[in-house]
Amino acid sequence: MMKEPINKFCPRSGKYVQADSLTTYRGHTVGFCNPHCSQDFTANPDAHPSDRAYFDTLLKEYELATE
């Protein structure tokens, strides 16, 4: 079972993340609003730089908050 996602909102739609739409990125659980987007990102994260930028920003904020 995956951990809670680092994001509450989908980077593509802005809708709430759904439990059936989780994946991992850089060792962290991230989420999308539907399984299609999650699978699309998992298959080729490099094809989605805006998704990666969103998650990287959240990870940086987390790192700064825990220093």
MDAnalysis code that builds the backbone (N, CA, C; Angstrom):
import MDAnalysis as mda
import numpy as np

u = mda.Universe.empty(201, n_residues=67, atom_resindex=np.repeat(np.arange(67), 3), trajectory=True)
u.add_TopologyAttr("name", ["N", "CA", "C"] * 67)
u.add_TopologyAttr("resid", np.arange(1, 68))
u.add_TopologyAttr("resname", ["MET", "MET", "LYS", "GLU", "PRO", "ILE", "ASN", "LYS", "PHE", "CYS", "PRO", "ARG", "SER", "GLY", "LYS", "TYR", "VAL", "GLN", "ALA", "ASP", "SER", "LEU", "THR", "THR", "TYR", "ARG", "GLY", "HIS", "THR", "VAL", "GLY", "PHE", "CYS", "ASN", "PRO", "HIS", "CYS", "SER", "GLN", "ASP", "PHE", "THR", "ALA", "ASN", "PRO", "ASP", "ALA", "HIS", "PRO", "SER", "ASP", "ARG", "ALA", "TYR", "PHE", "ASP", "THR", "LEU", "LEU", "LYS", "GLU", "TYR", "GLU", "LEU", "ALA", "THR", "GLU"])
u.atoms.positions = np.array([
    [0.837, -1.185, 0.000],
    [0.000, 0.000, 0.000],
    [0.883, 1.251, 0.000],
    [0.511, 2.226, -0.807],
    [1.284, 3.449, -0.896],
    [0.958, 4.376, 0.271],
    [1.920, 5.242, 0.574],
    [1.725, 6.259, 1.600],
    [0.788, 7.342, 1.073],
    [0.491, 8.288, 1.936],
    [-0.304, 9.441, 1.523],
    [0.483, 10.238, 0.483],
    [-0.195, 10.768, -0.524],
    [0.516, 11.554, -1.531],
    [1.010, 12.887, -0.966],
    [2.066, 13.417, -1.565],
    [2.601, 14.705, -1.126],
    [1.714, 15.855, -1.591],
    [0.849, 15.604, -2.548],
    [-0.027, 16.648, -3.078],
    [-1.490, 16.322, -2.806],
    [-2.286, 17.364, -2.613],
    [-3.722, 17.205, -2.413],
    [-4.475, 17.396, -3.716],
    [-3.849, 18.120, -4.653],
    [-4.517, 18.474, -5.898],
    [-3.743, 17.943, -7.098],
    [-4.469, 17.554, -8.115],
    [-3.894, 17.043, -9.351],
    [-3.137, 18.171, -10.064],
    [-1.918, 17.904, -10.528],
    [-1.167, 18.943, -11.233],
    [-1.764, 19.305, -12.592],
    [-2.617, 18.470, -13.116],
    [-3.192, 18.718, -14.440],
    [-4.546, 19.420, -14.375],
    [-5.393, 19.016, -13.454],
    [-6.757, 19.545, -13.423],
    [-7.037, 20.473, -12.251],
    [-6.247, 20.346, -11.190],
    [-6.516, 21.105, -9.981],
    [-7.563, 20.465, -9.089],
    [-8.106, 19.317, -9.524],
    [-9.094, 18.588, -8.721],
    [-8.375, 17.806, -7.625],
    [-9.159, 17.346, -6.640],
    [-8.581, 16.545, -5.564],
    [-7.995, 15.242, -6.101],
    [-6.885, 14.822, -5.507],
    [-6.239, 13.549, -5.825],
    [-7.155, 12.412, -5.386],
    [-7.209, 11.351, -6.183],
    [-8.023, 10.174, -5.875],
    [-7.126, 9.007, -5.453],
    [-7.605, 8.199, -4.539],
    [-6.830, 7.080, -4.002],
    [-6.452, 6.058, -5.070],
    [-7.232, 5.949, -6.135],
    [-6.925, 4.977, -7.187],
    [-5.995, 5.561, -8.266],
    [-5.428, 6.730, -7.990],
    [-4.621, 7.420, -8.996],
    [-3.264, 7.833, -8.458],
    [-2.686, 6.999, -7.594],
    [-1.394, 7.291, -6.986],
    [-0.267, 6.583, -7.732],
    [0.914, 7.195, -7.680],
    [2.122, 6.601, -8.243],
    [3.306, 7.140, -7.440],
    [4.509, 6.802, -7.825],
    [5.672, 7.315, -7.123],
    [6.508, 8.193, -8.045],
    [7.148, 9.184, -7.435],
    [8.055, 10.093, -8.130],
    [9.166, 10.441, -7.166],
    [10.399, 10.170, -7.577],
    [11.586, 10.435, -6.745],
    [11.429, 9.854, -5.332],
    [10.832, 8.682, -5.250],
    [10.692, 7.992, -3.974],
    [9.534, 8.461, -3.110],
    [8.688, 9.331, -3.638],
    [7.550, 9.854, -2.891],
    [6.251, 9.494, -3.610],
    [5.199, 9.337, -2.832],
    [3.886, 9.075, -3.404],
    [3.289, 10.392, -3.892],
    [2.841, 10.381, -5.137],
    [2.175, 11.541, -5.739],
    [0.858, 11.080, -6.328],
    [-0.047, 12.019, -6.531],
    [-1.363, 11.622, -7.012],
    [-1.911, 12.504, -8.117],
    [-2.892, 11.931, -8.791],
    [-3.623, 12.594, -9.862],
    [-5.105, 12.423, -9.595],
    [-5.931, 13.085, -10.402],
    [-7.376, 13.013, -10.166],
    [-8.030, 11.804, -10.833],
    [-7.280, 11.099, -11.696],
    [-7.841, 9.900, -12.325],
    [-6.723, 8.935, -12.717],
    [-7.027, 7.655, -12.834],
    [-6.007, 6.651, -13.137],
    [-5.320, 6.865, -14.488],
    [-6.021, 7.391, -15.477],
    [-5.410, 7.593, -16.791],
    [-4.195, 8.526, -16.688],
    [-4.346, 9.645, -16.014],
    [-3.239, 10.597, -15.889],
    [-2.091, 9.997, -15.077],
    [-2.428, 9.264, -14.042],
    [-1.406, 8.618, -13.225],
    [-0.596, 7.627, -14.055],
    [-1.287, 6.801, -14.824],
    [-0.607, 5.809, -15.661],
    [0.212, 6.481, -16.760],
    [-0.323, 7.543, -17.326],
    [0.371, 8.303, -18.357],
    [1.679, 8.876, -17.808],
    [1.624, 9.463, -16.619],
    [2.822, 10.022, -15.989],
    [3.819, 8.920, -15.642],
    [3.346, 7.833, -15.077],
    [4.223, 6.720, -14.687],
    [4.948, 6.137, -15.887],
    [4.264, 6.040, -17.011],
    [4.864, 5.459, -18.216],
    [6.000, 6.305, -18.763],
    [5.902, 7.635, -18.628],
    [6.951, 8.494, -19.177],
    [6.943, 9.860, -18.486],
    [7.528, 9.945, -17.281],
    [7.534, 11.217, -16.563],
    [8.269, 12.328, -17.315],
    [9.258, 11.985, -18.117],
    [10.007, 12.997, -18.859],
    [9.149, 13.711, -19.909],
    [8.066, 13.093, -20.314],
    [7.171, 13.701, -21.295],
    [6.228, 14.723, -20.649],
    [6.313, 14.867, -19.340],
    [5.386, 15.747, -18.609],
    [6.165, 16.693, -17.685],
    [6.908, 17.634, -18.260],
    [7.734, 18.522, -17.431],
    [6.927, 19.385, -16.466],
    [5.713, 19.757, -16.810],
    [4.932, 20.583, -15.881],
    [4.506, 19.775, -14.650],
    [4.199, 18.496, -14.832],
    [3.878, 17.635, -13.680],
    [5.105, 17.500, -12.784],
    [6.256, 17.240, -13.396],
    [7.487, 17.095, -12.618],
    [7.825, 18.382, -11.875],
    [7.655, 19.527, -12.525],
    [7.943, 20.814, -11.886],
    [7.038, 21.025, -10.667],
    [5.773, 20.656, -10.794],
    [4.826, 20.769, -9.683],
    [5.280, 19.911, -8.501],
    [5.611, 18.654, -8.784],
    [6.050, 17.765, -7.707],
    [7.396, 18.200, -7.133],
    [8.314, 18.657, -7.980],
    [9.619, 19.127, -7.493],
    [9.456, 20.322, -6.557],
    [8.525, 21.219, -6.874],
    [8.265, 22.368, -6.013],
    [7.750, 21.918, -4.653],
    [6.819, 20.994, -4.648],
    [6.298, 20.480, -3.378],
    [7.388, 19.793, -2.566],
    [8.246, 19.033, -3.231],
    [9.332, 18.354, -2.534],
    [10.326, 19.365, -1.954],
    [10.624, 20.412, -2.679],
    [11.541, 21.450, -2.189],
    [10.935, 22.154, -0.975],
    [9.652, 22.479, -1.031],
    [8.983, 23.099, 0.116],
    [9.042, 22.192, 1.337],
    [8.848, 20.905, 1.123],
    [8.906, 19.944, 2.225],
    [10.316, 19.906, 2.822],
    [11.323, 19.858, 1.944],
    [12.700, 19.820, 2.410],
    [13.042, 21.067, 3.208],
    [12.628, 22.248, 2.750],
    [12.898, 23.485, 3.456],
    [12.184, 23.536, 4.806],
    [10.997, 22.984, 4.860],
    [10.215, 23.007, 6.097],
    [10.774, 22.073, 7.149],
    [11.522, 21.061, 6.731],
    [12.038, 20.088, 7.693],
    [13.515, 20.299, 8.019],
    [14.088, 21.373, 7.519],
    [15.513, 21.664, 7.834],
    [15.667, 22.187, 9.232],
])
